[in-house]
Amino acid sequence: MPKVRVRVYAGLREYAPEWSEVELPAGATLLLLYERLGIPGEAVKQSFVNGRLADPERALEDGDEVGIFPPLAGG
């Protein structure tokens, strides 16, 4: 089973710790990762896998590093 390292940013820390390691079944996607962390899909604006912007349907592999960002406000 793949294990990924995850960092959540800003308001998403209410759902998960800033850093965590999550074990997922083979073929798991970012969407499944959000579910496992308890993060509603609509709370996510962008995700990066290994430093590259990734689609929520992207399959994750063992050792991937994931950053999950909420919509940001400001100006």
CHARMM-style PDB file with segment names, atoms N, HN, CA, C and O in Angstrom:
ATOM      1  N   MET     1       0.835  -1.180   0.000  1.00  0.00      PROA
ATOM      2  CA  MET     1       0.000   0.000   0.000  1.00  0.00      PROA
ATOM      3  C   MET     1       0.882   1.246   0.000  1.00  0.00      PROA
ATOM      4  O   MET     1       1.807   1.361   0.805  1.00  0.00      PROA
ATOM      5  N   PRO     2       0.589   2.177  -0.909  1.00  0.00      PROA
ATOM      6  CA  PRO     2       1.390   3.399  -0.975  1.00  0.00      PROA
ATOM      7  C   PRO     2       1.233   4.250   0.284  1.00  0.00      PROA
ATOM      8  O   PRO     2       0.155   4.322   0.874  1.00  0.00      PROA
ATOM      9  N   LYS     3       2.318   4.884   0.675  1.00  0.00      PROA
ATOM     10  HN  LYS     3       3.194   4.826   0.196  1.00  0.00      PROA
ATOM     11  CA  LYS     3       2.294   5.837   1.777  1.00  0.00      PROA
ATOM     12  C   LYS     3       2.739   7.173   1.198  1.00  0.00      PROA
ATOM     13  O   LYS     3       3.781   7.265   0.549  1.00  0.00      PROA
ATOM     14  N   VAL     4       1.931   8.217   1.443  1.00  0.00      PROA
ATOM     15  HN  VAL     4       1.085   8.142   1.970  1.00  0.00      PROA
ATOM     16  CA  VAL     4       2.256   9.547   0.936  1.00  0.00      PROA
ATOM     17  C   VAL     4       2.424  10.510   2.104  1.00  0.00      PROA
ATOM     18  O   VAL     4       1.816  10.340   3.161  1.00  0.00      PROA
ATOM     19  N   ARG     5       3.254  11.516   1.897  1.00  0.00      PROA
ATOM     20  HN  ARG     5       3.748  11.654   1.039  1.00  0.00      PROA
ATOM     21  CA  ARG     5       3.452  12.561   2.896  1.00  0.00      PROA
ATOM     22  C   ARG     5       2.598  13.750   2.474  1.00  0.00      PROA
ATOM     23  O   ARG     5       2.644  14.183   1.322  1.00  0.00      PROA
ATOM     24  N   VAL     6       1.823  14.269   3.411  1.00  0.00      PROA
ATOM     25  HN  VAL     6       1.785  13.917   4.347  1.00  0.00      PROA
ATOM     26  CA  VAL     6       0.839  15.300   3.091  1.00  0.00      PROA
ATOM     27  C   VAL     6       1.069  16.538   3.957  1.00  0.00      PROA
ATOM     28  O   VAL     6       1.327  16.446   5.157  1.00  0.00      PROA
ATOM     29  N   ARG     7       0.965  17.700   3.306  1.00  0.00      PROA
ATOM     30  HN  ARG     7       0.755  17.775   2.331  1.00  0.00      PROA
ATOM     31  CA  ARG     7       0.966  18.970   4.031  1.00  0.00      PROA
ATOM     32  C   ARG     7      -0.280  19.732   3.628  1.00  0.00      PROA
ATOM     33  O   ARG     7      -0.537  19.944   2.443  1.00  0.00      PROA
ATOM     34  N   VAL     8      -1.059  20.144   4.632  1.00  0.00      PROA
ATOM     35  HN  VAL     8      -0.850  19.971   5.595  1.00  0.00      PROA
ATOM     36  CA  VAL     8      -2.237  20.968   4.359  1.00  0.00      PROA
ATOM     37  C   VAL     8      -1.936  22.399   4.787  1.00  0.00      PROA
ATOM     38  O   VAL     8      -1.170  22.636   5.721  1.00  0.00      PROA
ATOM     39  N   TYR     9      -2.540  23.329   4.101  1.00  0.00      PROA
ATOM     40  HN  TYR     9      -3.162  23.137   3.342  1.00  0.00      PROA
ATOM     41  CA  TYR     9      -2.247  24.739   4.313  1.00  0.00      PROA
ATOM     42  C   TYR     9      -3.480  25.501   4.796  1.00  0.00      PROA
ATOM     43  O   TYR     9      -4.622  25.126   4.532  1.00  0.00      PROA
ATOM     44  N   ALA    10      -3.195  26.588   5.517  1.00  0.00      PROA
ATOM     45  HN  ALA    10      -2.267  26.892   5.731  1.00  0.00      PROA
ATOM     46  CA  ALA    10      -4.190  27.575   5.947  1.00  0.00      PROA
ATOM     47  C   ALA    10      -5.389  26.912   6.634  1.00  0.00      PROA
ATOM     48  O   ALA    10      -5.213  26.099   7.541  1.00  0.00      PROA
ATOM     49  N   GLY    11      -6.598  27.257   6.207  1.00  0.00      PROA
ATOM     50  HN  GLY    11      -6.741  27.918   5.470  1.00  0.00      PROA
ATOM     51  CA  GLY    11      -7.816  26.796   6.849  1.00  0.00      PROA
ATOM     52  C   GLY    11      -8.043  25.297   6.804  1.00  0.00      PROA
ATOM     53  O   GLY    11      -8.872  24.782   7.554  1.00  0.00      PROA
ATOM     54  N   LEU    12      -7.331  24.586   5.948  1.00  0.00      PROA
ATOM     55  HN  LEU    12      -6.658  25.005   5.339  1.00  0.00      PROA
ATOM     56  CA  LEU    12      -7.509  23.130   5.881  1.00  0.00      PROA
ATOM     57  C   LEU    12      -6.946  22.429   7.111  1.00  0.00      PROA
ATOM     58  O   LEU    12      -7.202  21.243   7.317  1.00  0.00      PROA
ATOM     59  N   ARG    13      -6.185  23.145   7.925  1.00  0.00      PROA
ATOM     60  HN  ARG    13      -5.977  24.109   7.757  1.00  0.00      PROA
ATOM     61  CA  ARG    13      -5.641  22.549   9.145  1.00  0.00      PROA
ATOM     62  C   ARG    13      -6.740  22.225  10.155  1.00  0.00      PROA
ATOM     63  O   ARG    13      -6.491  21.512  11.127  1.00  0.00      PROA
ATOM     64  N   GLU    14      -7.942  22.735   9.941  1.00  0.00      PROA
ATOM     65  HN  GLU    14      -8.144  23.315   9.152  1.00  0.00      PROA
ATOM     66  CA  GLU    14      -9.042  22.359  10.831  1.00  0.00      PROA
ATOM     67  C   GLU    14      -9.467  20.903  10.585  1.00  0.00      PROA
ATOM     68  O   GLU    14     -10.121  20.297  11.434  1.00  0.00      PROA
ATOM     69  N   TYR    15      -9.100  20.347   9.435  1.00  0.00      PROA
ATOM     70  HN  TYR    15      -8.569  20.839   8.745  1.00  0.00      PROA
ATOM     71  CA  TYR    15      -9.462  18.974   9.097  1.00  0.00      PROA
ATOM     72  C   TYR    15      -8.341  17.976   9.358  1.00  0.00      PROA
ATOM     73  O   TYR    15      -8.605  16.808   9.643  1.00  0.00      PROA
ATOM     74  N   ALA    16      -7.110  18.421   9.264  1.00  0.00      PROA
ATOM     75  HN  ALA    16      -6.896  19.370   9.033  1.00  0.00      PROA
ATOM     76  CA  ALA    16      -5.971  17.512   9.367  1.00  0.00      PROA
ATOM     77  C   ALA    16      -4.775  18.282   9.909  1.00  0.00      PROA
ATOM     78  O   ALA    16      -4.719  19.505   9.784  1.00  0.00      PROA
ATOM     79  N   PRO    17      -3.810  17.572  10.517  1.00  0.00      PROA
ATOM     80  CA  PRO    17      -2.605  18.267  10.973  1.00  0.00      PROA
ATOM     81  C   PRO    17      -1.818  18.820   9.794  1.00  0.00      PROA
ATOM     82  O   PRO    17      -1.977  18.371   8.659  1.00  0.00      PROA
ATOM     83  N   GLU    18      -0.972  19.797  10.079  1.00  0.00      PROA
ATOM     84  HN  GLU    18      -0.843  20.162  11.001  1.00  0.00      PROA
ATOM     85  CA  GLU    18      -0.202  20.425   9.007  1.00  0.00      PROA
ATOM     86  C   GLU    18       0.593  19.389   8.202  1.00  0.00      PROA
ATOM     87  O   GLU    18       0.622  19.449   6.973  1.00  0.00      PROA
ATOM     88  N   TRP    19       1.230  18.449   8.885  1.00  0.00      PROA
ATOM     89  HN  TRP    19       1.207  18.400   9.884  1.00  0.00      PROA
ATOM     90  CA  TRP    19       1.993  17.390   8.223  1.00  0.00      PROA
ATOM     91  C   TRP    19       1.451  16.040   8.667  1.00  0.00      PROA
ATOM     92  O   TRP    19       1.144  15.848   9.844  1.00  0.00      PROA
ATOM     93  N   SER    20       1.333  15.107   7.732  1.00  0.00      PROA
ATOM     94  HN  SER    20       1.583  15.264   6.776  1.00  0.00      PROA
ATOM     95  CA  SER    20       0.956  13.748   8.102  1.00  0.00      PROA
ATOM     96  C   SER    20       1.431  12.779   7.032  1.00  0.00      PROA
ATOM     97  O   SER    20       1.743  13.175   5.909  1.00  0.00      PROA
ATOM     98  N   GLU    21       1.479  11.520   7.392  1.00  0.00      PROA
ATOM     99  HN  GLU    21       1.226  11.198   8.304  1.00  0.00      PROA
ATOM    100  CA  GLU    21       1.737  10.453   6.439  1.00  0.00      PROA
ATOM    101  C   GLU    21       0.487   9.601   6.400  1.00  0.00      PROA
ATOM    102  O   GLU    21      -0.060   9.227   7.437  1.00  0.00      PROA
ATOM    103  N   VAL    22       0.045   9.300   5.195  1.00  0.00      PROA
ATOM    104  HN  VAL    22       0.490   9.604   4.353  1.00  0.00      PROA
ATOM    105  CA  VAL    22      -1.199   8.563   5.023  1.00  0.00      PROA
ATOM    106  C   VAL    22      -0.931   7.345   4.149  1.00  0.00      PROA
ATOM    107  O   VAL    22      -0.306   7.443   3.093  1.00  0.00      PROA
ATOM    108  N   GLU    23      -1.411   6.203   4.607  1.00  0.00      PROA
ATOM    109  HN  GLU    23      -1.918   6.123   5.465  1.00  0.00      PROA
ATOM    110  CA  GLU    23      -1.300   4.974   3.823  1.00  0.00      PROA
ATOM    111  C   GLU    23      -2.607   4.796   3.065  1.00  0.00      PROA
ATOM    112  O   GLU    23      -3.692   4.903   3.637  1.00  0.00      PROA
ATOM    113  N   LEU    24      -2.489   4.524   1.773  1.00  0.00      PROA
ATOM    114  HN  LEU    24      -1.607   4.437   1.308  1.00  0.00      PROA
ATOM    115  CA  LEU    24      -3.652   4.430   0.892  1.00  0.00      PROA
ATOM    116  C   LEU    24      -3.607   3.129   0.102  1.00  0.00      PROA
ATOM    117  O   LEU    24      -2.537   2.546  -0.071  1.00  0.00      PROA
ATOM    118  N   PRO    25      -4.760   2.669  -0.379  1.00  0.00      PROA
ATOM    119  CA  PRO    25      -4.744   1.483  -1.233  1.00  0.00      PROA
ATOM    120  C   PRO    25      -4.115   1.798  -2.590  1.00  0.00      PROA
ATOM    121  O   PRO    25      -4.108   2.951  -3.021  1.00  0.00      PROA
ATOM    122  N   ALA    26      -3.600   0.796  -3.246  1.00  0.00      PROA
ATOM    123  HN  ALA    26      -3.606  -0.141  -2.895  1.00  0.00      PROA
ATOM    124  CA  ALA    26      -3.014   0.968  -4.578  1.00  0.00      PROA
ATOM    125  C   ALA    26      -4.030   1.617  -5.506  1.00  0.00      PROA
ATOM    126  O   ALA    26      -5.211   1.269  -5.490  1.00  0.00      PROA
ATOM    127  N   GLY    27      -3.565   2.560  -6.311  1.00  0.00      PROA
ATOM    128  HN  GLY    27      -2.606   2.842  -6.325  1.00  0.00      PROA
ATOM    129  CA  GLY    27      -4.436   3.244  -7.269  1.00  0.00      PROA
ATOM    130  C   GLY    27      -5.250   4.374  -6.676  1.00  0.00      PROA
ATOM    131  O   GLY    27      -6.074   4.967  -7.372  1.00  0.00      PROA
ATOM    132  N   ALA    28      -5.040   4.690  -5.396  1.00  0.00      PROA
ATOM    133  HN  ALA    28      -4.371   4.208  -4.830  1.00  0.00      PROA
ATOM    134  CA  ALA    28      -5.803   5.764  -4.743  1.00  0.00      PROA
ATOM    135  C   ALA    28      -5.509   7.100  -5.416  1.00  0.00      PROA
ATOM    136  O   ALA    28      -4.393   7.349  -5.870  1.00  0.00      PROA
ATOM    137  N   THR    29      -6.519   7.946  -5.472  1.00  0.00      PROA
ATOM    138  HN  THR    29      -7.426   7.744  -5.104  1.00  0.00      PROA
ATOM    139  CA  THR    29      -6.407   9.266  -6.081  1.00  0.00      PROA
ATOM    140  C   THR    29      -6.352  10.346  -5.005  1.00  0.00      PROA
ATOM    141  O   THR    29      -6.530  10.075  -3.818  1.00  0.00      PROA
ATOM    142  N   LEU    30      -6.102  11.571  -5.448  1.00  0.00      PROA
ATOM    143  HN  LEU    30      -5.957  11.791  -6.412  1.00  0.00      PROA
ATOM    144  CA  LEU    30      -6.173  12.698  -4.525  1.00  0.00      PROA
ATOM    145  C   LEU    30      -7.546  12.798  -3.884  1.00  0.00      PROA
ATOM    146  O   LEU    30      -7.650  13.134  -2.705  1.00  0.00      PROA
ATOM    147  N   LEU    31      -8.596  12.515  -4.631  1.00  0.00      PROA
ATOM    148  HN  LEU    31      -8.512  12.241  -5.589  1.00  0.00      PROA
ATOM    149  CA  LEU    31      -9.950  12.577  -4.064  1.00  0.00      PROA
ATOM    150  C   LEU    31     -10.103  11.636  -2.878  1.00  0.00      PROA
ATOM    151  O   LEU    31     -10.717  11.997  -1.875  1.00  0.00      PROA
ATOM    152  N   LEU    32      -9.548  10.432  -2.986  1.00  0.00      PROA
ATOM    153  HN  LEU    32      -9.049  10.139  -3.801  1.00  0.00      PROA
ATOM    154  CA  LEU    32      -9.613   9.490  -1.869  1.00  0.00      PROA
ATOM    155  C   LEU    32      -8.790  10.016  -0.695  1.00  0.00      PROA
ATOM    156  O   LEU    32      -9.191   9.868   0.459  1.00  0.00      PROA
ATOM    157  N   LEU    33      -7.656  10.623  -0.982  1.00  0.00      PROA
ATOM    158  HN  LEU    33      -7.330  10.743  -1.920  1.00  0.00      PROA
ATOM    159  CA  LEU    33      -6.847  11.204   0.086  1.00  0.00      PROA
ATOM    160  C   LEU    33      -7.641  12.279   0.828  1.00  0.00      PROA
ATOM    161  O   LEU    33      -7.643  12.302   2.058  1.00  0.00      PROA
ATOM    162  N   TYR    34      -8.314  13.165   0.097  1.00  0.00      PROA
ATOM    163  HN  TYR    34      -8.313  13.147  -0.903  1.00  0.00      PROA
ATOM    164  CA  TYR    34      -9.134  14.194   0.757  1.00  0.00      PROA
ATOM    165  C   TYR    34     -10.149  13.524   1.681  1.00  0.00      PROA
ATOM    166  O   TYR    34     -10.336  13.946   2.823  1.00  0.00      PROA
ATOM    167  N   GLU    35     -10.797  12.485   1.179  1.00  0.00      PROA
ATOM    168  HN  GLU    35     -10.646  12.142   0.252  1.00  0.00      PROA
ATOM    169  CA  GLU    35     -11.809  11.775   1.961  1.00  0.00      PROA
ATOM    170  C   GLU    35     -11.197  11.186   3.232  1.00  0.00      PROA
ATOM    171  O   GLU    35     -11.766  11.315   4.316  1.00  0.00      PROA
ATOM    172  N   ARG    36     -10.048  10.547   3.099  1.00  0.00      PROA
ATOM    173  HN  ARG    36      -9.586  10.442   2.219  1.00  0.00      PROA
ATOM    174  CA  ARG    36      -9.379   9.937   4.257  1.00  0.00      PROA
ATOM    175  C   ARG    36      -9.010  10.982   5.305  1.00  0.00      PROA
ATOM    176  O   ARG    36      -9.040  10.702   6.504  1.00  0.00      PROA
ATOM    177  N   LEU    37      -8.664  12.184   4.854  1.00  0.00      PROA
ATOM    178  HN  LEU    37      -8.640  12.412   3.881  1.00  0.00      PROA
ATOM    179  CA  LEU    37      -8.299  13.262   5.774  1.00  0.00      PROA
ATOM    180  C   LEU    37      -9.520  13.992   6.327  1.00  0.00      PROA
ATOM    181  O   LEU    37      -9.397  14.807   7.241  1.00  0.00      PROA
ATOM    182  N   GLY    38     -10.698  13.699   5.772  1.00  0.00      PROA
ATOM    183  HN  GLY    38     -10.798  13.037   5.030  1.00  0.00      PROA
ATOM    184  CA  GLY    38     -11.914  14.374   6.212  1.00  0.00      PROA
ATOM    185  C   GLY    38     -12.073  15.759   5.626  1.00  0.00      PROA
ATOM    186  O   GLY    38     -12.806  16.585   6.171  1.00  0.00      PROA
ATOM    187  N   ILE    39     -11.390  16.027   4.513  1.00  0.00      PROA
ATOM    188  HN  ILE    39     -10.795  15.356   4.070  1.00  0.00      PROA
ATOM    189  CA  ILE    39     -11.460  17.340   3.870  1.00  0.00      PROA
ATOM    190  C   ILE    39     -12.523  17.299   2.772  1.00  0.00      PROA
ATOM    191  O   ILE    39     -12.403  16.509   1.835  1.00  0.00      PROA
ATOM    192  N   PRO    40     -13.557  18.132   2.868  1.00  0.00      PROA
ATOM    193  CA  PRO    40     -14.555  18.174   1.797  1.00  0.00      PROA
ATOM    194  C   PRO    40     -13.906  18.648   0.489  1.00  0.00      PROA
ATOM    195  O   PRO    40     -13.099  19.578   0.501  1.00  0.00      PROA
ATOM    196  N   GLY    41     -14.251  18.023  -0.620  1.00  0.00      PROA
ATOM    197  HN  GLY    41     -14.907  17.268  -0.630  1.00  0.00      PROA
ATOM    198  CA  GLY    41     -13.675  18.366  -1.915  1.00  0.00      PROA
ATOM    199  C   GLY    41     -13.814  19.830  -2.271  1.00  0.00      PROA
ATOM    200  O   GLY    41     -12.922  20.405  -2.893  1.00  0.00      PROA
ATOM    201  N   GLU    42     -14.932  20.446  -1.880  1.00  0.00      PROA
ATOM    202  HN  GLU    42     -15.657  19.978  -1.374  1.00  0.00      PROA
ATOM    203  CA  GLU    42     -15.146  21.855  -2.217  1.00  0.00      PROA
ATOM    204  C   GLU    42     -14.253  22.785  -1.397  1.00  0.00      PROA
ATOM    205  O   GLU    42     -14.145  23.969  -1.716  1.00  0.00      PROA
ATOM    206  N   ALA    43     -13.614  22.270  -0.353  1.00  0.00      PROA
ATOM    207  HN  ALA    43     -13.702  21.308  -0.094  1.00  0.00      PROA
ATOM    208  CA  ALA    43     -12.709  23.073   0.464  1.00  0.00      PROA
ATOM    209  C   ALA    43     -11.310  23.166  -0.153  1.00  0.00      PROA
ATOM    210  O   ALA    43     -10.472  23.939   0.310  1.00  0.00      PROA
ATOM    211  N   VAL    44     -11.066  22.373  -1.201  1.00  0.00      PROA
ATOM    212  HN  VAL    44     -11.747  21.745  -1.578  1.00  0.00      PROA
ATOM    213  CA  VAL    44      -9.752  22.333  -1.832  1.00  0.00      PROA
ATOM    214  C   VAL    44      -9.758  23.164  -3.107  1.00  0.00      PROA
ATOM    215  O   VAL    44     -10.615  22.980  -3.972  1.00  0.00      PROA
ATOM    216  N   LYS    45      -8.802  24.078  -3.221  1.00  0.00      PROA
ATOM    217  HN  LYS    45      -8.106  24.228  -2.518  1.00  0.00      PROA
ATOM    218  CA  LYS    45      -8.657  24.876  -4.441  1.00  0.00      PROA
ATOM    219  C   LYS    45      -7.639  24.235  -5.382  1.00  0.00      PROA
ATOM    220  O   LYS    45      -7.899  24.082  -6.576  1.00  0.00      PROA
ATOM    221  N   GLN    46      -6.472  23.860  -4.837  1.00  0.00      PROA
ATOM    222  HN  GLN    46      -6.261  23.984  -3.868  1.00  0.00      PROA
ATOM    223  CA  GLN    46      -5.414  23.259  -5.650  1.00  0.00      PROA
ATOM    224  C   GLN    46      -4.644  22.251  -4.828  1.00  0.00      PROA
ATOM    225  O   GLN    46      -4.530  22.368  -3.608  1.00  0.00      PROA
ATOM    226  N   SER    47      -4.120  21.259  -5.523  1.00  0.00      PROA
ATOM    227  HN  SER    47      -4.214  21.164  -6.514  1.00  0.00      PROA
ATOM    228  CA  SER    47      -3.220  20.297  -4.903  1.00  0.00      PROA
ATOM    229  C   SER    47      -2.003  20.129  -5.785  1.00  0.00      PROA
ATOM    230  O   SER    47      -2.078  20.207  -7.011  1.00  0.00      PROA
ATOM    231  N   PHE    48      -0.885  19.898  -5.131  1.00  0.00      PROA
ATOM    232  HN  PHE    48      -0.824  19.834  -4.135  1.00  0.00      PROA
ATOM    233  CA  PHE    48       0.372  19.653  -5.822  1.00  0.00      PROA
ATOM    234  C   PHE    48       0.900  18.298  -5.396  1.00  0.00      PROA
ATOM    235  O   PHE    48       0.832  17.940  -4.220  1.00  0.00      PROA
ATOM    236  N   VAL    49       1.425  17.548  -6.347  1.00  0.00      PROA
ATOM    237  HN  VAL    49       1.481  17.839  -7.302  1.00  0.00      PROA
ATOM    238  CA  VAL    49       2.072  16.278  -6.052  1.00  0.00      PROA
ATOM    239  C   VAL    49       3.508  16.400  -6.544  1.00  0.00      PROA
ATOM    240  O   VAL    49       3.763  16.657  -7.721  1.00  0.00      PROA
ATOM    241  N   ASN    50       4.423  16.212  -5.625  1.00  0.00      PROA
ATOM    242  HN  ASN    50       4.216  16.004  -4.669  1.00  0.00      PROA
ATOM    243  CA  ASN    50       5.850  16.336  -5.929  1.00  0.00      PROA
ATOM    244  C   ASN    50       6.167  17.675  -6.608  1.00  0.00      PROA
ATOM    245  O   ASN    50       6.972  17.748  -7.536  1.00  0.00      PROA
ATOM    246  N   GLY    51       5.502  18.739  -6.108  1.00  0.00      PROA
ATOM    247  HN  GLY    51       4.849  18.680  -5.354  1.00  0.00      PROA
ATOM    248  CA  GLY    51       5.773  20.079  -6.596  1.00  0.00      PROA
ATOM    249  C   GLY    51       5.070  20.476  -7.881  1.00  0.00      PROA
ATOM    250  O   GLY    51       5.293  21.574  -8.392  1.00  0.00      PROA
ATOM    251  N   ARG    52       4.217  19.594  -8.418  1.00  0.00      PROA
ATOM    252  HN  ARG    52       4.036  18.702  -8.004  1.00  0.00      PROA
ATOM    253  CA  ARG    52       3.510  19.909  -9.673  1.00  0.00      PROA
ATOM    254  C   ARG    52       2.003  19.920  -9.438  1.00  0.00      PROA
ATOM    255  O   ARG    52       1.458  19.067  -8.739  1.00  0.00      PROA
ATOM    256  N   LEU    53       1.349  20.905 -10.038  1.00  0.00      PROA
ATOM    257  HN  LEU    53       1.792  21.598 -10.606  1.00  0.00      PROA
ATOM    258  CA  LEU    53      -0.098  20.995  -9.950  1.00  0.00      PROA
ATOM    259  C   LEU    53      -0.722  19.687 -10.419  1.00  0.00      PROA
ATOM    260  O   LEU    53      -0.336  19.145 -11.454  1.00  0.00      PROA
ATOM    261  N   ALA    54      -1.696  19.177  -9.649  1.00  0.00      PROA
ATOM    262  HN  ALA    54      -2.010  19.617  -8.807  1.00  0.00      PROA
ATOM    263  CA  ALA    54      -2.274  17.877  -9.960  1.00  0.00      PROA
ATOM    264  C   ALA    54      -3.796  17.923  -9.962  1.00  0.00      PROA
ATOM    265  O   ALA    54      -4.412  18.626  -9.160  1.00  0.00      PROA
ATOM    266  N   ASP    55      -4.384  17.174 -10.864  1.00  0.00      PROA
ATOM    267  HN  ASP    55      -3.884  16.603 -11.516  1.00  0.00      PROA
ATOM    268  CA  ASP    55      -5.821  17.002 -10.964  1.00  0.00      PROA
ATOM    269  C   ASP    55      -6.292  16.103  -9.816  1.00  0.00      PROA
ATOM    270  O   ASP    55      -5.566  15.195  -9.411  1.00  0.00      PROA
ATOM    271  N   PRO    56      -7.495  16.340  -9.287  1.00  0.00      PROA
ATOM    272  CA  PRO    56      -7.990  15.505  -8.182  1.00  0.00      PROA
ATOM    273  C   PRO    56      -8.094  14.007  -8.516  1.00  0.00      PROA
ATOM    274  O   PRO    56      -8.120  13.170  -7.613  1.00  0.00      PROA
ATOM    275  N   GLU    57      -8.153  13.678  -9.792  1.00  0.00      PROA
ATOM    276  HN  GLU    57      -8.132  14.358 -10.525  1.00  0.00      PROA
ATOM    277  CA  GLU    57      -8.248  12.272 -10.197  1.00  0.00      PROA
ATOM    278  C   GLU    57      -6.871  11.604 -10.318  1.00  0.00      PROA
ATOM    279  O   GLU    57      -6.784  10.421 -10.647  1.00  0.00      PROA
ATOM    280  N   ARG    58      -5.813  12.350 -10.057  1.00  0.00      PROA
ATOM    281  HN  ARG    58      -5.884  13.311  -9.790  1.00  0.00      PROA
ATOM    282  CA  ARG    58      -4.459  11.799 -10.206  1.00  0.00      PROA
ATOM    283  C   ARG    58      -4.236  10.669  -9.208  1.00  0.00      PROA
ATOM    284  O   ARG    58      -4.537  10.808  -8.022  1.00  0.00      PROA
ATOM    285  N   ALA    59      -3.710   9.560  -9.692  1.00  0.00      PROA
ATOM    286  HN  ALA    59      -3.466   9.447 -10.655  1.00  0.00      PROA
ATOM    287  CA  ALA    59      -3.362   8.431  -8.832  1.00  0.00      PROA
ATOM    288  C   ALA    59      -2.067   8.752  -8.086  1.00  0.00      PROA
ATOM    289  O   ALA    59      -1.147   9.358  -8.636  1.00  0.00      PROA
ATOM    290  N   LEU    60      -2.021   8.337  -6.840  1.00  0.00      PROA
ATOM    291  HN  LEU    60      -2.768   7.845  -6.393  1.00  0.00      PROA
ATOM    292  CA  LEU    60      -0.848   8.586  -6.007  1.00  0.00      PROA
ATOM    293  C   LEU    60       0.017   7.339  -5.922  1.00  0.00      PROA
ATOM    294  O   LEU    60      -0.472   6.213  -6.010  1.00  0.00      PROA
ATOM    295  N   GLU    61       1.310   7.566  -5.747  1.00  0.00      PROA
ATOM    296  HN  GLU    61       1.707   8.481  -5.675  1.00  0.00      PROA
ATOM    297  CA  GLU    61       2.273   6.474  -5.653  1.00  0.00      PROA
ATOM    298  C   GLU    61       3.037   6.572  -4.348  1.00  0.00      PROA
ATOM    299  O   GLU    61       3.104   7.636  -3.733  1.00  0.00      PROA
ATOM    300  N   ASP    62       3.606   5.466  -3.935  1.00  0.00      PROA
ATOM    301  HN  ASP    62       3.552   4.602  -4.434  1.00  0.00      PROA
ATOM    302  CA  ASP    62       4.378   5.422  -2.711  1.00  0.00      PROA
ATOM    303  C   ASP    62       5.485   6.482  -2.746  1.00  0.00      PROA
ATOM    304  O   ASP    62       6.229   6.594  -3.720  1.00  0.00      PROA
ATOM    305  N   GLY    63       5.572   7.250  -1.662  1.00  0.00      PROA
ATOM    306  HN  GLY    63       4.967   7.159  -0.871  1.00  0.00      PROA
ATOM    307  CA  GLY    63       6.617   8.268  -1.558  1.00  0.00      PROA
ATOM    308  C   GLY    63       6.238   9.630  -2.097  1.00  0.00      PROA
ATOM    309  O   GLY    63       7.012  10.578  -1.966  1.00  0.00      PROA
ATOM    310  N   ASP    64       5.055   9.755  -2.708  1.00  0.00      PROA
ATOM    311  HN  ASP    64       4.426   8.985  -2.815  1.00  0.00      PROA
ATOM    312  CA  ASP    64       4.633  11.064  -3.209  1.00  0.00      PROA
ATOM    313  C   ASP    64       4.515  12.059  -2.052  1.00  0.00      PROA
ATOM    314  O   ASP    64       4.179  11.691  -0.926  1.00  0.00      PROA
ATOM    315  N   GLU    65       4.800  13.326  -2.358  1.00  0.00      PROA
ATOM    316  HN  GLU    65       5.073  13.625  -3.272  1.00  0.00      PROA
ATOM    317  CA  GLU    65       4.601  14.414  -1.412  1.00  0.00      PROA
ATOM    318  C   GLU    65       3.492  15.298  -1.956  1.00  0.00      PROA
ATOM    319  O   GLU    65       3.558  15.782  -3.086  1.00  0.00      PROA
ATOM    320  N   VAL    66       2.472  15.498  -1.132  1.00  0.00      PROA
ATOM    321  HN  VAL    66       2.419  15.105  -0.214  1.00  0.00      PROA
ATOM    322  CA  VAL    66       1.263  16.193  -1.556  1.00  0.00      PROA
ATOM    323  C   VAL    66       1.079  17.462  -0.735  1.00  0.00      PROA
ATOM    324  O   VAL    66       1.214  17.436   0.488  1.00  0.00      PROA
ATOM    325  N   GLY    67       0.772  18.577  -1.404  1.00  0.00      PROA
ATOM    326  HN  GLY    67       0.663  18.598  -2.398  1.00  0.00      PROA
ATOM    327  CA  GLY    67       0.403  19.824  -0.758  1.00  0.00      PROA
ATOM    328  C   GLY    67      -1.024  20.149  -1.143  1.00  0.00      PROA
ATOM    329  O   GLY    67      -1.370  20.128  -2.325  1.00  0.00      PROA
ATOM    330  N   ILE    68      -1.857  20.450  -0.160  1.00  0.00      PROA
ATOM    331  HN  ILE    68      -1.576  20.468   0.799  1.00  0.00      PROA
ATOM    332  CA  ILE    68      -3.273  20.721  -0.412  1.00  0.00      PROA
ATOM    333  C   ILE    68      -3.587  22.142   0.068  1.00  0.00      PROA
ATOM    334  O   ILE    68      -3.324  22.497   1.217  1.00  0.00      PROA
ATOM    335  N   PHE    69      -4.154  22.940  -0.833  1.00  0.00      PROA
ATOM    336  HN  PHE    69      -4.368  22.651  -1.766  1.00  0.00      PROA
ATOM    337  CA  PHE    69      -4.416  24.351  -0.563  1.00  0.00      PROA
ATOM    338  C   PHE    69      -5.905  24.671  -0.671  1.00  0.00      PROA
ATOM    339  O   PHE    69      -6.580  24.179  -1.575  1.00  0.00      PROA
ATOM    340  N   PRO    70      -6.424  25.499   0.253  1.00  0.00      PROA
ATOM    341  CA  PRO    70      -7.794  25.971   0.148  1.00  0.00      PROA
ATOM    342  C   PRO    70      -7.834  27.207  -0.751  1.00  0.00      PROA
ATOM    343  O   PRO    70      -6.787  27.741  -1.117  1.00  0.00      PROA
ATOM    344  N   PRO    71      -9.041  27.665  -1.110  1.00  0.00      PROA
ATOM    345  CA  PRO    71      -9.121  28.963  -1.789  1.00  0.00      PROA
ATOM    346  C   PRO    71      -8.567  30.029  -0.848  1.00  0.00      PROA
ATOM    347  O   PRO    71      -8.831  29.996   0.353  1.00  0.00      PROA
ATOM    348  N   LEU    72      -7.815  30.958  -1.382  1.00  0.00      PROA
ATOM    349  HN  LEU    72      -7.600  30.985  -2.359  1.00  0.00      PROA
ATOM    350  CA  LEU    72      -7.236  32.006  -0.553  1.00  0.00      PROA
ATOM    351  C   LEU    72      -7.930  33.321  -0.835  1.00  0.00      PROA
ATOM    352  O   LEU    72      -8.230  33.654  -1.982  1.00  0.00      PROA
ATOM    353  N   ALA    73      -8.179  34.060   0.227  1.00  0.00      PROA
ATOM    354  HN  ALA    73      -7.935  33.790   1.159  1.00  0.00      PROA
ATOM    355  CA  ALA    73      -8.787  35.375   0.076  1.00  0.00      PROA
ATOM    356  C   ALA    73      -7.742  36.437   0.382  1.00  0.00      PROA
ATOM    357  O   ALA    73      -6.723  36.163   1.016  1.00  0.00      PROA
ATOM    358  N   GLY    74      -8.001  37.599  -0.060  1.00  0.00      PROA
ATOM    359  HN  GLY    74      -8.829  37.822  -0.575  1.00  0.00      PROA
ATOM    360  CA  GLY    74      -7.080  38.688   0.264  1.00  0.00      PROA
ATOM    361  C   GLY    74      -6.959  39.642  -0.913  1.00  0.00      PROA
ATOM    362  O   GLY    74      -7.664  39.517  -1.915  1.00  0.00      PROA
ATOM    363  N   GLY    75      -6.099  40.546  -0.777  1.00  0.00      PROA
ATOM    364  HN  GLY    75      -5.527  40.648   0.037  1.00  0.00      PROA
ATOM    365  CA  GLY    75      -5.953  41.484  -1.866  1.00  0.00      PROA
ATOM    366  C   GLY    75      -5.017  42.494  -1.515  1.00  0.00      PROA
ATOM    367  OT1 GLY    75      -4.751  43.393  -2.312  1.00  0.00      PROA
TER     368      GLY     75
END
